[in-house]
Amino acid sequence: MLHYQVAYHLPKAGERMVIAEVLDFPGVLSQGFDLADARQMIASALEEMAQLYLEQGRALPVPGTVSVEDASADLIERMPLSV
């Protein structure tokens, strides 16, 4: 099972959505109305992107091989992906 790092950006003044980005899987972004919703949405986006990579015969990015950070994130946590 692979574990990817997900950064969450909580709503600031005037914003309504929680933004989520998988830091070590480029292109996997989503958003949700709250943190729980954002977690579900980013998990779905990660699964769909991984499936697309596999269907195209591309290797999945290996988590932890590149140092990734997001100093502006309000929360960073690991998310499992089983393929």
CYANA upper distance limits for C-alpha pairs under 8 A (distance plus 0.5 A):
  1 MET  CA     80 PRO  CA      7.09
  1 MET  CA     81 LEU  CA      6.45
  1 MET  CA     82 SER  CA      5.35
  1 MET  CA     83 VAL  CA      7.72
  2 LEU  CA     62 VAL  CA      8.22
  2 LEU  CA     63 PRO  CA      7.45
  2 LEU  CA     80 PRO  CA      6.13
  2 LEU  CA     81 LEU  CA      5.68
  2 LEU  CA     82 SER  CA      6.84
  3 HIS  CA     63 PRO  CA      6.99
  3 HIS  CA     78 ARG  CA      6.26
  3 HIS  CA     79 MET  CA      5.69
  3 HIS  CA     80 PRO  CA      4.75
  3 HIS  CA     81 LEU  CA      6.52
  4 TYR  CA     22 VAL  CA      7.12
  4 TYR  CA     23 LEU  CA      7.84
  4 TYR  CA     24 ASP  CA      6.67
  4 TYR  CA     25 PHE  CA      7.83
  4 TYR  CA     63 PRO  CA      6.01
  4 TYR  CA     64 GLY  CA      8.30
  4 TYR  CA     78 ARG  CA      5.84
  4 TYR  CA     79 MET  CA      5.69
  4 TYR  CA     80 PRO  CA      6.87
  4 TYR  CA     81 LEU  CA      7.97
  5 GLN  CA     22 VAL  CA      6.23
  5 GLN  CA     23 LEU  CA      6.07
  5 GLN  CA     24 ASP  CA      6.76
  5 GLN  CA     63 PRO  CA      8.18
  5 GLN  CA     76 ILE  CA      7.08
  5 GLN  CA     77 GLU  CA      6.13
  5 GLN  CA     78 ARG  CA      4.98
  5 GLN  CA     79 MET  CA      6.71
  6 VAL  CA     20 ALA  CA      7.13
  6 VAL  CA     21 GLU  CA      6.00
  6 VAL  CA     22 VAL  CA      4.82
  6 VAL  CA     23 LEU  CA      6.25
  6 VAL  CA     76 ILE  CA      5.96
  6 VAL  CA     77 GLU  CA      5.92
  6 VAL  CA     78 ARG  CA      6.50
  6 VAL  CA     79 MET  CA      7.15
  7 ALA  CA     20 ALA  CA      6.13
  7 ALA  CA     21 GLU  CA      5.79
  7 ALA  CA     22 VAL  CA      6.86
  7 ALA  CA     23 LEU  CA      7.15
  7 ALA  CA     70 ASP  CA      7.50
  7 ALA  CA     73 ALA  CA      6.16
  7 ALA  CA     74 ASP  CA      7.93
  7 ALA  CA     75 LEU  CA      6.32
  7 ALA  CA     76 ILE  CA      4.91
  7 ALA  CA     77 GLU  CA      7.26
  8 TYR  CA     18 VAL  CA      7.20
  8 TYR  CA     19 ILE  CA      6.16
  8 TYR  CA     20 ALA  CA      5.07
  8 TYR  CA     21 GLU  CA      7.17
  8 TYR  CA     35 LEU  CA      8.49
  8 TYR  CA     73 ALA  CA      6.10
  8 TYR  CA     74 ASP  CA      6.36
  8 TYR  CA     75 LEU  CA      5.67
  8 TYR  CA     76 ILE  CA      6.70
  9 HIS  CA     18 VAL  CA      6.16
  9 HIS  CA     19 ILE  CA      5.56
  9 HIS  CA     20 ALA  CA      6.94
  9 HIS  CA     72 SER  CA      8.02
  9 HIS  CA     73 ALA  CA      5.63
  9 HIS  CA     74 ASP  CA      5.78
  9 HIS  CA     75 LEU  CA      7.50
 10 LEU  CA     17 MET  CA      7.70
 10 LEU  CA     18 VAL  CA      5.30
 10 LEU  CA     19 ILE  CA      7.21
 10 LEU  CA     35 LEU  CA      8.24
 10 LEU  CA     73 ALA  CA      8.48
 10 LEU  CA     74 ASP  CA      6.75
 11 PRO  CA     15 GLU  CA      5.54
 11 PRO  CA     16 ARG  CA      6.04
 11 PRO  CA     17 MET  CA      6.20
 11 PRO  CA     18 VAL  CA      6.13
 11 PRO  CA     19 ILE  CA      8.45
 12 LYS  CA     16 ARG  CA      8.23
 16 ARG  CA     33 PHE  CA      7.25
 17 MET  CA     31 GLN  CA      6.73
 17 MET  CA     32 GLY  CA      6.04
 17 MET  CA     33 PHE  CA      5.45
 17 MET  CA     34 ASP  CA      7.14
 18 VAL  CA     31 GLN  CA      5.86
 18 VAL  CA     32 GLY  CA      5.73
 18 VAL  CA     33 PHE  CA      6.62
 18 VAL  CA     34 ASP  CA      6.29
 18 VAL  CA     35 LEU  CA      6.75
 18 VAL  CA     38 ALA  CA      6.63
 19 ILE  CA     29 LEU  CA      8.11
 19 ILE  CA     30 SER  CA      6.59
 19 ILE  CA     31 GLN  CA      4.86
 19 ILE  CA     32 GLY  CA      7.22
 19 ILE  CA     38 ALA  CA      7.42
 20 ALA  CA     29 LEU  CA      6.23
 20 ALA  CA     30 SER  CA      5.72
 20 ALA  CA     31 GLN  CA      6.04
 20 ALA  CA     38 ALA  CA      6.87
 20 ALA  CA     39 ARG  CA      8.12
 20 ALA  CA     42 ILE  CA      6.82
 21 GLU  CA     28 VAL  CA      6.43
 21 GLU  CA     29 LEU  CA      4.95
 21 GLU  CA     30 SER  CA      6.99
 21 GLU  CA     42 ILE  CA      7.76
 22 VAL  CA     26 PRO  CA      7.48
 22 VAL  CA     27 GLY  CA      8.26
 22 VAL  CA     28 VAL  CA      6.00
 22 VAL  CA     29 LEU  CA      6.99
 22 VAL  CA     42 ILE  CA      8.21
 22 VAL  CA     46 LEU  CA      8.15
 23 LEU  CA     68 VAL  CA      6.69
 23 LEU  CA     69 GLU  CA      7.74
 23 LEU  CA     70 ASP  CA      8.41
 24 ASP  CA     61 PRO  CA      7.61
 24 ASP  CA     62 VAL  CA      8.21
 24 ASP  CA     63 PRO  CA      6.22
 24 ASP  CA     64 GLY  CA      7.61
 24 ASP  CA     66 VAL  CA      7.73
 24 ASP  CA     68 VAL  CA      7.04
 25 PHE  CA     61 PRO  CA      6.43
 25 PHE  CA     63 PRO  CA      8.07
 28 VAL  CA     42 ILE  CA      7.95
 28 VAL  CA     45 ALA  CA      6.74
 28 VAL  CA     46 LEU  CA      6.53
 28 VAL  CA     49 MET  CA      7.46
 29 LEU  CA     42 ILE  CA      7.06
 29 LEU  CA     45 ALA  CA      7.53
 30 SER  CA     38 ALA  CA      7.44
 30 SER  CA     41 MET  CA      6.62
 30 SER  CA     42 ILE  CA      5.80
 30 SER  CA     45 ALA  CA      7.38
 31 GLN  CA     37 ASP  CA      8.28
 31 GLN  CA     38 ALA  CA      5.59
 31 GLN  CA     41 MET  CA      7.07
 31 GLN  CA     42 ILE  CA      7.64
 32 GLY  CA     36 ALA  CA      8.21
 32 GLY  CA     37 ASP  CA      5.30
 32 GLY  CA     38 ALA  CA      4.40
 32 GLY  CA     39 ARG  CA      8.15
 32 GLY  CA     41 MET  CA      7.09
 33 PHE  CA     37 ASP  CA      6.43
 33 PHE  CA     38 ALA  CA      7.26
 34 ASP  CA     38 ALA  CA      6.57
 35 LEU  CA     39 ARG  CA      6.59
 36 ALA  CA     40 GLN  CA      6.95
 37 ASP  CA     41 MET  CA      6.65
 38 ALA  CA     42 ILE  CA      6.49
 39 ARG  CA     43 ALA  CA      6.60
 40 GLN  CA     44 SER  CA      6.78
 41 MET  CA     45 ALA  CA      6.70
 42 ILE  CA     46 LEU  CA      6.49
 43 ALA  CA     47 GLU  CA      6.75
 43 ALA  CA     79 MET  CA      8.04
 44 SER  CA     48 GLU  CA      6.65
 45 ALA  CA     49 MET  CA      6.57
 46 LEU  CA     50 ALA  CA      6.57
 46 LEU  CA     81 LEU  CA      8.15
 47 GLU  CA     51 GLN  CA      6.60
 47 GLU  CA     81 LEU  CA      7.52
 48 GLU  CA     52 LEU  CA      6.68
 49 MET  CA     53 TYR  CA      6.70
 50 ALA  CA     54 LEU  CA      6.75
 50 ALA  CA     60 LEU  CA      7.09
 50 ALA  CA     83 VAL  CA      8.44
 51 GLN  CA     55 GLU  CA      6.61
 52 LEU  CA     56 GLN  CA      6.69
 53 TYR  CA     57 GLY  CA      6.75
 53 TYR  CA     58 ARG  CA      5.46
 53 TYR  CA     59 ALA  CA      7.19
 53 TYR  CA     60 LEU  CA      7.04
 54 LEU  CA     58 ARG  CA      6.11
 54 LEU  CA     59 ALA  CA      7.36
 54 LEU  CA     60 LEU  CA      7.93
